[in-house]
Amino acid sequence: MNDLSYAIIAKGGYALNESLSKKERKNLVMENKKWLFVGVSPYPYRGKGYWYIDENGVTAPRTYVWARMGRHDREQIVYVDYVRWCDAENAPYPPDRAKRILRQTTVEETRKAEDAWREILW
């Protein structure tokens, strides 16, 4: 295993070891020219796979994050379908053109979003 100390997560993706600080993870990502690509879907369209980059390297599958999405580039909570570490050669989308994950959702934000979506669907 290399100096990035990868820990394997779902669907063949990788996440950096949680023992590293946020700054250390970001530095390792930039030094090694690897990006954490995150496939997200707006609710309820799971599996759509819009590709974003998480510069902090901490997003996990089956969670929710804040991202700018849509024609109007509006901030919204989106569902994380899958994550994958890539370099520029095997990236699913050009890294310089990909949008970025804004931040992780809090437990309260996730609960409110799921409740609102449940009302819409039922």
CORKA-V369912 format. One record per run of one state. SS is the DSSP state (alpha for helix, beta for strand, coil for the rest). FROM is the first residue (numbers start at 0). LEN is the number of residues. If there is no record, write none. Layout:
SS:FROM:LEN
SS:FROM:LEN
//
This chain:
coil:0:5
beta:5:3
coil:8:1
alpha:9:3
coil:12:1
beta:13:3
coil:16:5
alpha:21:10
coil:31:3
beta:34:8
coil:42:7
beta:49:5
coil:54:9
beta:63:6
coil:69:4
beta:73:13
coil:86:12
beta:98:6
coil:104:2
alpha:106:15
coil:121:1
//
